[in-house]
Amino acid sequence: QVQLVESGGGLVQAGGSLRLSCVASGRTFSTYRMGWFRQVPGKERDFVAAIRWSGGSTDYADSVKGRFTISRDIAKNTVYLQMNNLKPEDTAVYYCAHEPLFGGPPSYSTSYRYWGQGTQVTVSS
């Protein structure tokens, strides 16, 4: 089992920045990839970004490329999502996800086995 705890969400004006953190605990010795997804009420959970634990290669949704940066601190079992130039359409609950072994494409929610509880990000116009 892996437990994920997100933090860093909040209310910010358009154009502002936030940094989300997700700390993993438990069976973290088996980590293939970690990712961030977001969801608004009534819609599906959408892919935001992902990072390979070994090597650090990254993937991003087109909607956040150039504005968001995903990174990881292996020693701290933590993944970050730096969000710059935030827009009202970025408002959502952001979820951290953990993929212990290769489970599929990074943008598929079904590729991930463990999920955090989510943190709310609200961007005002």
A tleap script that builds the chain and sets N, CA, C and O, in Angstrom:
source leaprc.protein.ff14SB
mol = sequence {
  NGLN VAL GLN LEU VAL GLU SER GLY GLY GLY
  LEU VAL GLN ALA GLY GLY SER LEU ARG LEU
  SER CYS VAL ALA SER GLY ARG THR PHE SER
  THR TYR ARG MET GLY TRP PHE ARG GLN VAL
  PRO GLY LYS GLU ARG ASP PHE VAL ALA ALA
  ILE ARG TRP SER GLY GLY SER THR ASP TYR
  ALA ASP SER VAL LYS GLY ARG PHE THR ILE
  SER ARG ASP ILE ALA LYS ASN THR VAL TYR
  LEU GLN MET ASN ASN LEU LYS PRO GLU ASP
  THR ALA VAL TYR TYR CYS ALA HIE GLU PRO
  LEU PHE GLY GLY PRO PRO SER TYR SER THR
  SER TYR ARG TYR TRP GLY GLN GLY THR GLN
  VAL THR VAL SER CSER
}
set mol.1.N position { 0.831 -1.206 0.000 }
set mol.1.CA position { 0.000 0.000 0.000 }
set mol.1.C position { 0.864 1.252 0.000 }
set mol.1.O position { 1.936 1.293 0.604 }
set mol.2.N position { 0.376 2.259 -0.683 }
set mol.2.CA position { 1.029 3.567 -0.715 }
set mol.2.C position { -0.004 4.603 -0.307 }
set mol.2.O position { -1.133 4.604 -0.797 }
set mol.3.N position { 0.396 5.477 0.589 }
set mol.3.CA position { -0.471 6.581 0.995 }
set mol.3.C position { 0.071 7.884 0.398 }
set mol.3.O position { 1.278 8.124 0.393 }
set mol.4.N position { -0.829 8.704 -0.094 }
set mol.4.CA position { -0.455 9.965 -0.733 }
set mol.4.C position { -1.185 11.099 -0.037 }
set mol.4.O position { -2.393 11.026 0.190 }
set mol.5.N position { -0.454 12.139 0.299 }
set mol.5.CA position { -1.055 13.305 0.947 }
set mol.5.C position { -0.659 14.555 0.176 }
set mol.5.O position { 0.518 14.906 0.102 }
set mol.6.N position { -1.657 15.224 -0.396 }
set mol.6.CA position { -1.409 16.452 -1.147 }
set mol.6.C position { -1.547 17.673 -0.234 }
set mol.6.O position { -2.237 17.636 0.785 }
set mol.7.N position { -0.879 18.738 -0.625 }
set mol.7.CA position { -1.003 20.019 0.054 }
set mol.7.C position { -0.657 21.126 -0.918 }
set mol.7.O position { -0.117 20.879 -1.996 }
set mol.8.N position { -0.973 22.358 -0.523 }
set mol.8.CA position { -0.584 23.505 -1.332 }
set mol.8.C position { -1.698 24.162 -2.121 }
set mol.8.O position { -1.487 25.201 -2.748 }
set mol.9.N position { -2.872 23.576 -2.098 }
set mol.9.CA position { -3.973 24.186 -2.817 }
set mol.9.C position { -4.441 25.464 -2.132 }
set mol.9.O position { -4.015 25.782 -1.022 }
set mol.10.N position { -5.323 26.191 -2.812 }
set mol.10.CA position { -5.847 27.418 -2.234 }
set mol.10.C position { -6.504 28.289 -3.270 }
set mol.10.O position { -6.798 27.856 -4.384 }
set mol.11.N position { -6.730 29.535 -2.878 }
set mol.11.CA position { -7.366 30.523 -3.737 }
set mol.11.C position { -6.315 31.497 -4.228 }
set mol.11.O position { -5.531 32.030 -3.442 }
set mol.12.N position { -6.301 31.729 -5.539 }
set mol.12.CA position { -5.321 32.633 -6.126 }
set mol.12.C position { -5.976 33.400 -7.266 }
set mol.12.O position { -6.910 32.907 -7.900 }
set mol.13.N position { -5.489 34.595 -7.521 }
set mol.13.CA position { -6.011 35.375 -8.639 }
set mol.13.C position { -5.410 34.892 -9.947 }
set mol.13.O position { -4.322 34.317 -9.974 }
set mol.14.N position { -6.129 35.132 -11.021 }
set mol.14.CA position { -5.615 34.782 -12.335 }
set mol.14.C position { -4.248 35.444 -12.553 }
set mol.14.O position { -4.030 36.606 -12.210 }
set mol.15.N position { -3.347 34.661 -13.131 }
set mol.15.CA position { -1.982 35.128 -13.332 }
set mol.15.C position { -1.044 34.776 -12.194 }
set mol.15.O position { 0.172 34.928 -12.315 }
set mol.16.N position { -1.600 34.311 -11.100 }
set mol.16.CA position { -0.791 33.964 -9.946 }
set mol.16.C position { -0.214 32.568 -10.032 }
set mol.16.O position { -0.352 31.878 -11.041 }
set mol.17.N position { 0.441 32.164 -8.944 }
set mol.17.CA position { 1.129 30.873 -8.902 }
set mol.17.C position { 0.792 30.123 -7.624 }
set mol.17.O position { 0.486 30.718 -6.591 }
set mol.18.N position { 0.856 28.811 -7.721 }
set mol.18.CA position { 0.746 27.916 -6.571 }
set mol.18.C position { 1.693 26.750 -6.790 }
set mol.18.O position { 2.009 26.399 -7.926 }
set mol.19.N position { 2.142 26.156 -5.700 }
set mol.19.CA position { 2.925 24.925 -5.799 }
set mol.19.C position { 2.263 23.859 -4.949 }
set mol.19.O position { 2.106 24.007 -3.737 }
set mol.20.N position { 1.878 22.778 -5.618 }
set mol.20.CA position { 1.296 21.639 -4.935 }
set mol.20.C position { 2.392 20.642 -4.573 }
set mol.20.O position { 3.369 20.476 -5.304 }
set mol.21.N position { 2.211 19.985 -3.438 }
set mol.21.CA position { 3.129 18.931 -3.013 }
set mol.21.C position { 2.343 17.666 -2.735 }
set mol.21.O position { 1.178 17.716 -2.343 }
set mol.22.N position { 2.990 16.538 -2.942 }
set mol.22.CA position { 2.371 15.252 -2.645 }
set mol.22.C position { 3.451 14.361 -2.035 }
set mol.22.O position { 4.448 14.037 -2.681 }
set mol.23.N position { 3.235 13.977 -0.796 }
set mol.23.CA position { 4.179 13.118 -0.097 }
set mol.23.C position { 3.660 11.687 -0.101 }
set mol.23.O position { 2.517 11.428 0.276 }
set mol.24.N position { 4.505 10.771 -0.527 }
set mol.24.CA position { 4.153 9.357 -0.568 }
set mol.24.C position { 4.782 8.633 0.612 }
set mol.24.O position { 5.920 8.910 0.991 }
set mol.25.N position { 4.025 7.700 1.190 }
set mol.25.CA position { 4.542 6.874 2.277 }
set mol.25.C position { 4.049 5.449 2.073 }
set mol.25.O position { 3.112 5.202 1.313 }
set mol.26.N position { 4.693 4.523 2.761 }
set mol.26.CA position { 4.337 3.115 2.623 }
set mol.26.C position { 5.315 2.411 1.697 }
set mol.26.O position { 6.527 2.570 1.839 }
set mol.27.N position { 4.800 1.636 0.752 }
set mol.27.CA position { 5.634 0.832 -0.136 }
set mol.27.C position { 6.164 1.659 -1.301 }
set mol.27.O position { 5.930 1.338 -2.466 }
set mol.28.N position { 6.874 2.719 -0.970 }
set mol.28.CA position { 7.350 3.643 -2.007 }
set mol.28.C position { 8.584 3.148 -2.729 }
set mol.28.O position { 9.025 3.777 -3.691 }
set mol.29.N position { 9.166 2.013 -2.279 }
set mol.29.CA position { 10.347 1.492 -2.953 }
set mol.29.C position { 10.014 1.032 -4.366 }
set mol.29.O position { 10.897 0.891 -5.212 }
set mol.30.N position { 8.736 0.804 -4.606 }
set mol.30.CA position { 8.292 0.446 -5.951 }
set mol.30.C position { 7.493 1.611 -6.515 }
set mol.30.O position { 6.280 1.693 -6.323 }
set mol.31.N position { 8.175 2.501 -7.204 }
set mol.31.CA position { 7.523 3.649 -7.833 }
set mol.31.C position { 8.004 3.751 -9.263 }
set mol.31.O position { 9.188 3.976 -9.513 }
set mol.32.N position { 7.111 3.591 -10.180 }
set mol.32.CA position { 7.457 3.731 -11.598 }
set mol.32.C position { 7.210 5.167 -12.058 }
set mol.32.O position { 8.032 5.751 -12.765 }
set mol.33.N position { 6.107 5.712 -11.663 }
set mol.33.CA position { 5.740 7.062 -12.098 }
set mol.33.C position { 4.761 7.676 -11.105 }
set mol.33.O position { 4.016 6.961 -10.434 }
set mol.34.N position { 4.766 8.988 -11.016 }
set mol.34.CA position { 3.745 9.713 -10.271 }
set mol.34.C position { 3.159 10.791 -11.153 }
set mol.34.O position { 3.827 11.326 -12.037 }
set mol.35.N position { 1.913 11.099 -10.903 }
set mol.35.CA position { 1.237 12.059 -11.758 }
set mol.35.C position { 0.275 12.944 -10.996 }
set mol.35.O position { -0.027 12.720 -9.824 }
set mol.36.N position { -0.193 13.952 -11.702 }
set mol.36.CA position { -1.220 14.860 -11.202 }
set mol.36.C position { -2.394 14.839 -12.178 }
set mol.36.O position { -2.219 14.892 -13.395 }
set mol.37.N position { -3.573 14.761 -11.617 }
set mol.37.CA position { -4.813 14.861 -12.370 }
set mol.37.C position { -5.675 15.929 -11.710 }
set mol.37.O position { -5.412 16.334 -10.577 }
set mol.38.N position { -6.696 16.380 -12.415 }
set mol.38.CA position { -7.621 17.344 -11.831 }
set mol.38.C position { -9.039 17.035 -12.269 }
set mol.38.O position { -9.279 16.431 -13.315 }
set mol.39.N position { -9.973 17.472 -11.427 }
set mol.39.CA position { -11.370 17.149 -11.698 }
set mol.39.C position { -12.268 18.282 -11.216 }
set mol.39.O position { -12.084 18.827 -10.127 }
set mol.40.N position { -13.245 18.619 -12.057 }
set mol.40.CA position { -14.283 19.570 -11.663 }
set mol.40.C position { -15.579 18.788 -11.534 }
set mol.40.O position { -15.739 17.746 -12.170 }
set mol.41.N position { -16.508 19.279 -10.716 }
set mol.41.CA position { -17.761 18.537 -10.495 }
set mol.41.C position { -18.481 18.234 -11.800 }
set mol.41.O position { -18.647 19.099 -12.660 }
set mol.42.N position { -18.899 16.990 -11.922 }
set mol.42.CA position { -19.663 16.584 -13.089 }
set mol.42.C position { -18.842 16.212 -14.298 }
set mol.42.O position { -19.392 15.865 -15.343 }
set mol.43.N position { -17.523 16.279 -14.168 }
set mol.43.CA position { -16.660 15.936 -15.298 }
set mol.43.C position { -15.679 14.850 -14.904 }
set mol.43.O position { -15.491 14.551 -13.724 }
set mol.44.N position { -15.053 14.262 -15.927 }
set mol.44.CA position { -14.080 13.210 -15.677 }
set mol.44.C position { -12.788 13.807 -15.108 }
set mol.44.O position { -12.521 15.003 -15.222 }
set mol.45.N position { -12.016 12.935 -14.503 }
set mol.45.CA position { -10.718 13.329 -13.991 }
set mol.45.C position { -9.751 13.447 -15.162 }
set mol.45.O position { -9.575 12.499 -15.928 }
set mol.46.N position { -9.124 14.617 -15.299 }
set mol.46.CA position { -8.257 14.891 -16.438 }
set mol.46.C position { -6.786 14.853 -16.053 }
set mol.46.O position { -6.393 15.256 -14.958 }
set mol.47.N position { -5.993 14.357 -16.984 }
set mol.47.CA position { -4.540 14.315 -16.809 }
set mol.47.C position { -3.958 15.714 -16.837 }
set mol.47.O position { -4.372 16.551 -17.638 }
set mol.48.N position { -2.984 15.970 -15.948 }
set mol.48.CA position { -2.277 17.253 -15.929 }
set mol.48.C position { -0.803 17.051 -16.265 }
set mol.48.O position { -0.288 17.651 -17.208 }
set mol.49.N position { -0.128 16.202 -15.489 }
set mol.49.CA position { 1.313 16.007 -15.690 }
set mol.49.C position { 1.728 14.711 -15.022 }
set mol.49.O position { 1.044 14.208 -14.131 }
set mol.50.N position { 2.872 14.171 -15.469 }
set mol.50.CA position { 3.412 12.952 -14.875 }
set mol.50.C position { 4.921 12.975 -14.976 }
set mol.50.O position { 5.495 13.645 -15.834 }
set mol.51.N position { 5.561 12.221 -14.073 }
set mol.51.CA position { 7.022 12.161 -14.057 }
set mol.51.C position { 7.476 10.745 -13.750 }
set mol.51.O position { 6.997 10.120 -12.804 }
set mol.52.N position { 8.393 10.251 -14.546 }
set mol.52.CA position { 9.010 8.951 -14.276 }
set mol.52.C position { 9.922 9.094 -13.069 }
set mol.52.O position { 10.710 10.035 -12.972 }
set mol.53.N position { 9.797 8.122 -12.132 }
set mol.53.CA position { 10.593 8.244 -10.915 }
set mol.53.C position { 12.082 8.048 -11.211 }
set mol.53.O position { 12.926 8.737 -10.637 }
set mol.54.N position { 12.398 7.121 -12.095 }
set mol.54.CA position { 13.779 6.911 -12.495 }
set mol.54.C position { 14.037 7.670 -13.785 }
set mol.54.O position { 13.413 7.380 -14.805 }
set mol.55.N position { 14.922 8.613 -13.760 }
set mol.55.CA position { 15.239 9.393 -14.953 }
set mol.55.C position { 14.564 10.737 -15.002 }
set mol.55.O position { 15.125 11.694 -15.535 }
set mol.56.N position { 13.363 10.828 -14.453 }
set mol.56.CA position { 12.684 12.115 -14.358 }
set mol.56.C position { 12.035 12.625 -15.624 }
set mol.56.O position { 11.715 13.811 -15.709 }
set mol.57.N position { 11.830 11.764 -16.616 }
set mol.57.CA position { 11.165 12.258 -17.822 }
set mol.57.C position { 9.727 12.652 -17.494 }
set mol.57.O position { 9.085 12.056 -16.629 }
set mol.58.N position { 9.237 13.668 -18.201 }
set mol.58.CA position { 7.941 14.258 -17.869 }
set mol.58.C position { 6.974 14.251 -19.053 }
set mol.58.O position { 7.380 14.182 -20.214 }
set mol.59.N position { 5.714 14.323 -18.730 }
set mol.59.CA position { 4.636 14.457 -19.720 }
set mol.59.C position { 3.657 15.494 -19.207 }
set mol.59.O position { 3.432 15.611 -18.002 }
set mol.60.N position { 3.075 16.248 -20.134 }
set mol.60.CA position { 2.136 17.301 -19.751 }
set mol.60.C position { 0.918 17.288 -20.669 }
set mol.60.O position { 0.998 16.922 -21.842 }
set mol.61.N position { -0.204 17.698 -20.098 }
set mol.61.CA position { -1.362 17.972 -20.932 }
set mol.61.C position { -1.109 19.246 -21.725 }
set mol.61.O position { -0.442 20.160 -21.239 }
set mol.62.N position { -1.632 19.310 -22.929 }
set mol.62.CA position { -1.408 20.484 -23.773 }
set mol.62.C position { -1.875 21.767 -23.087 }
set mol.62.O position { -1.285 22.829 -23.289 }
set mol.63.N position { -2.916 21.674 -22.290 }
set mol.63.CA position { -3.507 22.862 -21.674 }
set mol.63.C position { -2.617 23.507 -20.617 }
set mol.63.O position { -2.838 24.655 -20.231 }
set mol.64.N position { -1.613 22.769 -20.148 }
set mol.64.CA position { -0.758 23.314 -19.082 }
set mol.64.C position { 0.699 23.461 -19.510 }
set mol.64.O position { 1.513 23.992 -18.754 }
set mol.65.N position { 1.034 23.001 -20.705 }
set mol.65.CA position { 2.427 23.101 -21.174 }
set mol.65.C position { 2.886 24.547 -21.167 }
set mol.65.O position { 2.174 25.442 -21.623 }
set mol.66.N position { 4.088 24.766 -20.643 }
set mol.66.CA position { 4.647 26.106 -20.571 }
set mol.66.C position { 4.232 26.882 -19.339 }
set mol.66.O position { 4.797 27.936 -19.047 }
set mol.67.N position { 3.238 26.365 -18.606 }
set mol.67.CA position { 2.796 27.055 -17.387 }
set mol.67.C position { 3.039 26.224 -16.128 }
set mol.67.O position { 3.358 26.768 -15.071 }
set mol.68.N position { 2.887 24.904 -16.247 }
set mol.68.CA position { 3.053 24.004 -15.099 }
set mol.68.C position { 4.353 23.215 -15.240 }
set mol.68.O position { 4.779 22.888 -16.348 }
set mol.69.N position { 4.974 22.916 -14.105 }
set mol.69.CA position { 6.176 22.101 -14.079 }
set mol.69.C position { 6.058 21.051 -12.986 }
set mol.69.O position { 5.798 21.374 -11.826 }
set mol.70.N position { 6.250 19.801 -13.362 }
set mol.70.CA position { 6.251 18.717 -12.386 }
set mol.70.C position { 7.690 18.349 -12.064 }
set mol.70.O position { 8.548 18.332 -12.947 }
set mol.71.N position { 7.945 18.056 -10.803 }
set mol.71.CA position { 9.285 17.648 -10.381 }
set mol.71.C position { 9.151 16.689 -9.220 }
set mol.71.O position { 8.074 16.524 -8.648 }
set mol.72.N position { 10.274 16.051 -8.878 }
set mol.72.CA position { 10.225 15.121 -7.745 }
set mol.72.C position { 11.488 15.215 -6.928 }
set mol.72.O position { 12.553 15.580 -7.428 }
set mol.73.N position { 11.349 14.876 -5.644 }
set mol.73.CA position { 12.472 14.758 -4.719 }
set mol.73.C position { 12.455 13.320 -4.233 }
set mol.73.O position { 11.649 12.955 -3.377 }
set mol.74.N position { 13.344 12.506 -4.778 }
set mol.74.CA position { 13.328 11.083 -4.472 }
set mol.74.C position { 13.588 10.833 -2.998 }
set mol.74.O position { 12.946 9.975 -2.393 }
set mol.75.N position { 14.514 11.566 -2.416 }
set mol.75.CA position { 14.851 11.358 -1.000 }
set mol.75.C position { 13.679 11.635 -0.086 }
set mol.75.O position { 13.567 11.040 0.986 }
set mol.76.N position { 12.799 12.542 -0.506 }
set mol.76.CA position { 11.645 12.906 0.315 }
set mol.76.C position { 10.368 12.207 -0.143 }
set mol.76.O position { 9.300 12.423 0.430 }
set mol.77.N position { 10.478 11.368 -1.176 }
set mol.77.CA position { 9.286 10.682 -1.720 }
set mol.77.C position { 8.174 11.689 -2.010 }
set mol.77.O position { 7.007 11.461 -1.692 }
set mol.78.N position { 8.559 12.787 -2.612 }
set mol.78.CA position { 7.627 13.888 -2.839 }
set mol.78.C position { 7.630 14.296 -4.301 }
set mol.78.O position { 8.677 14.366 -4.945 }
set mol.79.N position { 6.442 14.560 -4.807 }
set mol.79.CA position { 6.294 15.105 -6.152 }
set mol.79.C position { 5.642 16.477 -6.027 }
set mol.79.O position { 4.774 16.697 -5.181 }
set mol.80.N position { 6.078 17.389 -6.885 }
set mol.80.CA position { 5.589 18.763 -6.846 }
set mol.80.C position { 4.937 19.122 -8.177 }
set mol.80.O position { 5.238 18.548 -9.224 }
set mol.81.N position { 4.039 20.086 -8.094 }
set mol.81.CA position { 3.466 20.669 -9.304 }
set mol.81.C position { 3.504 22.179 -9.135 }
set mol.81.O position { 2.705 22.756 -8.397 }
set mol.82.N position { 4.444 22.809 -9.829 }
set mol.82.CA position { 4.539 24.261 -9.829 }
set mol.82.C position { 3.602 24.795 -10.905 }
set mol.82.O position { 3.737 24.459 -12.081 }
set mol.83.N position { 2.658 25.621 -10.495 }
set mol.83.CA position { 1.653 26.140 -11.420 }
set mol.83.C position { 1.795 27.655 -11.519 }
set mol.83.O position { 1.587 28.376 -10.543 }
set mol.84.N position { 2.146 28.122 -12.696 }
set mol.84.CA position { 2.327 29.553 -12.940 }
set mol.84.C position { 1.280 30.043 -13.937 }
set mol.84.O position { 0.660 29.263 -14.660 }
set mol.85.N position { 1.106 31.362 -13.948 }
set mol.85.CA position { 0.144 31.971 -14.869 }
set mol.85.C position { -1.197 31.243 -14.829 }
set mol.85.O position { -1.741 30.858 -15.864 }
set mol.86.N position { -1.706 31.065 -13.643 }
set mol.86.CA position { -2.946 30.317 -13.475 }
set mol.86.C position { -4.126 31.040 -14.104 }
set mol.86.O position { -4.193 32.269 -14.120 }
set mol.87.N position { -5.053 30.244 -14.622 }
set mol.87.CA position { -6.247 30.752 -15.287 }
set mol.87.C position { -7.488 30.239 -14.559 }
set mol.87.O position { -7.423 29.205 -13.893 }
set mol.88.N position { -8.610 30.937 -14.673 }
set mol.88.CA position { -9.839 30.448 -14.023 }
set mol.88.C position { -10.188 29.010 -14.424 }
set mol.88.O position { -10.738 28.263 -13.615 }
set mol.89.N position { -9.879 28.622 -15.642 }
set mol.89.CA position { -10.196 27.268 -16.087 }
set mol.89.C position { -9.308 26.206 -15.453 }
set mol.89.O position { -9.533 25.012 -15.649 }
set mol.90.N position { -8.290 26.638 -14.686 }
set mol.90.CA position { -7.476 25.679 -13.932 }
set mol.90.C position { -8.136 25.307 -12.606 }
set mol.90.O position { -7.645 24.430 -11.895 }
set mol.91.N position { -9.237 25.962 -12.270 }
set mol.91.CA position { -9.946 25.662 -11.034 }
set mol.91.C position { -10.429 24.222 -11.039 }
set mol.91.O position { -11.121 23.793 -11.962 }
set mol.92.N position { -10.058 23.470 -9.993 }
set mol.92.CA position { -10.412 22.057 -9.907 }
set mol.92.C position { -9.874 21.500 -8.594 }
set mol.92.O position { -9.135 22.165 -7.869 }
set mol.93.N position { -10.262 20.269 -8.313 }
set mol.93.CA position { -9.593 19.505 -7.268 }
set mol.93.C position { -8.439 18.766 -7.943 }
set mol.93.O position { -8.631 18.077 -8.945 }
set mol.94.N position { -7.262 18.914 -7.394 }
set mol.94.CA position { -6.065 18.293 -7.958 }
set mol.94.C position { -5.711 17.054 -7.142 }
set mol.94.O position { -5.646 17.088 -5.914 }
set mol.95.N position { -5.485 15.959 -7.866 }
set mol.95.CA position { -5.180 14.682 -7.247 }
set mol.95.C position { -3.787 14.207 -7.639 }
set mol.95.O position { -3.373 14.317 -8.793 }
set mol.96.N position { -3.092 13.688 -6.669 }
set mol.96.CA position { -1.803 13.043 -6.883 }
set mol.96.C position { -2.051 11.549 -7.096 }
set mol.96.O position { -2.935 10.965 -6.468 }
set mol.97.N position { -1.270 10.940 -7.979 }
set mol.97.CA position { -1.446 9.525 -8.285 }
set mol.97.C position { -0.098 8.818 -8.333 }
set mol.97.O position { 0.922 9.409 -8.688 }
set mol.98.N position { -0.118 7.535 -7.968 }
set mol.98.CA position { 1.110 6.732 -7.890 }
set mol.98.C position { 0.955 5.478 -8.724 }
set mol.98.O position { -0.057 4.781 -8.643 }
set mol.99.N position { 1.971 5.201 -9.526 }
set mol.99.CA position { 1.999 4.014 -10.380 }
set mol.99.C position { 3.181 3.149 -9.949 }
set mol.99.O position { 4.322 3.482 -10.270 }
set mol.100.N position { 2.948 2.062 -9.240 }
set mol.100.CA position { 4.074 1.271 -8.720 }
set mol.100.C position { 4.862 0.534 -9.792 }
set mol.100.O position { 6.086 0.431 -9.704 }
set mol.101.N position { 4.174 0.024 -10.797 }
set mol.101.CA position { 4.799 -0.640 -11.936 }
set mol.101.C position { 4.138 -0.095 -13.184 }
set mol.101.O position { 3.052 0.482 -13.116 }
set mol.102.N position { 4.784 -0.272 -14.321 }
set mol.102.CA position { 4.198 0.284 -15.541 }
set mol.102.C position { 2.780 -0.233 -15.716 }
set mol.102.O position { 2.530 -1.438 -15.752 }
set mol.103.N position { 1.842 0.735 -15.826 }
set mol.103.CA position { 0.453 0.340 -15.938 }
set mol.103.C position { -0.230 0.813 -17.193 }
set mol.103.O position { -1.382 0.464 -17.449 }
set mol.104.N position { 0.484 1.620 -17.994 }
set mol.104.CA position { -0.114 2.130 -19.215 }
set mol.104.C position { 0.383 3.534 -19.494 }
set mol.104.O position { 1.332 3.995 -18.859 }
set mol.105.N position { -0.249 4.222 -20.438 }
set mol.105.CA position { 0.176 5.585 -20.774 }
set mol.105.C position { 0.054 6.529 -19.586 }
set mol.105.O position { -0.835 6.360 -18.751 }
set mol.106.N position { 0.929 7.515 -19.502 }
set mol.106.CA position { 0.907 8.405 -18.333 }
set mol.106.C position { -0.363 9.223 -18.195 }
set mol.106.O position { -0.699 9.654 -17.092 }
set mol.107.N position { -1.070 9.445 -19.279 }
set mol.107.CA position { -2.267 10.275 -19.239 }
set mol.107.C position { -3.536 9.513 -18.885 }
set mol.107.O position { -4.603 10.113 -18.754 }
set mol.108.N position { -3.432 8.195 -18.728 }
set mol.108.CA position { -4.601 7.379 -18.403 }
set mol.108.C position { -4.718 7.248 -16.889 }
set mol.108.O position { -3.766 6.821 -16.237 }
set mol.109.N position { -5.847 7.600 -16.326 }
set mol.109.CA position { -6.025 7.455 -14.877 }
set mol.109.C position { -5.957 5.991 -14.464 }
set mol.109.O position { -5.585 5.679 -13.333 }
set mol.110.N position { -6.311 5.102 -15.366 }
set mol.110.CA position { -6.271 3.671 -15.050 }
set mol.110.C position { -4.855 3.126 -14.937 }
set mol.110.O position { -4.662 2.002 -14.475 }
set mol.111.N position { -3.852 3.915 -15.359 }
set mol.111.CA position { -2.462 3.483 -15.224 }
set mol.111.C position { -1.973 3.551 -13.791 }
set mol.111.O position { -0.957 2.944 -13.452 }
set mol.112.N position { -2.675 4.274 -12.957 }
set mol.112.CA position { -2.239 4.540 -11.587 }
set mol.112.C position { -3.040 3.697 -10.608 }
set mol.112.O position { -4.226 3.433 -10.806 }
set mol.113.N position { -2.359 3.283 -9.550 }
set mol.113.CA position { -3.014 2.411 -8.579 }
set mol.113.C position { -3.451 3.152 -7.327 }
set mol.113.O position { -4.496 2.841 -6.756 }
set mol.114.N position { -2.672 4.120 -6.897 }
set mol.114.CA position { -2.970 4.801 -5.637 }
set mol.114.C position { -3.237 6.281 -5.893 }
set mol.114.O position { -2.653 6.901 -6.782 }
set mol.115.N position { -4.146 6.823 -5.078 }
set mol.115.CA position { -4.568 8.204 -5.251 }
set mol.115.C position { -4.609 8.923 -3.910 }
set mol.115.O position { -4.900 8.329 -2.873 }
set mol.116.N position { -4.309 10.222 -3.958 }
set mol.116.CA position { -4.475 11.047 -2.781 }
set mol.116.C position { -5.908 11.496 -2.622 }
set mol.116.O position { -6.776 11.143 -3.420 }
set mol.117.N position { -6.147 12.277 -1.590 }
set mol.117.CA position { -7.502 12.723 -1.280 }
set mol.117.C position { -7.893 13.974 -2.056 }
set mol.117.O position { -9.070 14.333 -2.107 }
set mol.118.N position { -6.926 14.629 -2.651 }
set mol.118.CA position { -7.200 15.804 -3.461 }
set mol.118.C position { -7.020 17.101 -2.688 }
set mol.118.O position { -7.182 17.150 -1.469 }
set mol.119.N position { -6.680 18.148 -3.428 }
set mol.119.CA position { -6.554 19.481 -2.850 }
set mol.119.C position { -7.203 20.476 -3.814 }
set mol.119.O position { -6.992 20.406 -5.025 }
set mol.120.N position { -7.982 21.387 -3.272 }
set mol.120.CA position { -8.740 22.318 -4.088 }
set mol.120.C position { -7.868 23.479 -4.539 }
set mol.120.O position { -7.155 24.086 -3.739 }
set mol.121.N position { -7.935 23.777 -5.822 }
set mol.121.CA position { -7.300 24.964 -6.398 }
set mol.121.C position { -8.399 25.810 -7.022 }
set mol.121.O position { -9.147 25.341 -7.880 }
set mol.122.N position { -8.488 27.052 -6.588 }
set mol.122.CA position { -9.491 27.972 -7.115 }
set mol.122.C position { -8.794 29.215 -7.641 }
set mol.122.O position { -8.053 29.878 -6.916 }
set mol.123.N position { -9.040 29.526 -8.914 }
set mol.123.CA position { -8.431 30.691 -9.554 }
set mol.123.C position { -9.537 31.678 -9.871 }
set mol.123.O position { -10.457 31.377 -10.631 }
set mol.124.N position { -9.440 32.851 -9.287 }
set mol.124.CA position { -10.462 33.872 -9.512 }
set mol.124.C position { -10.052 34.787 -10.659 }
set mol.124.O position { -8.867 35.031 -10.887 }
set mol.125.N position { -11.052 35.286 -11.371 }
set mol.125.CA position { -10.771 36.149 -12.528 }
set mol.125.C position { -10.693 37.607 -12.118 }
set mol.125.O position { -10.464 38.474 -12.962 }
savepdb mol mol.pdb
quit
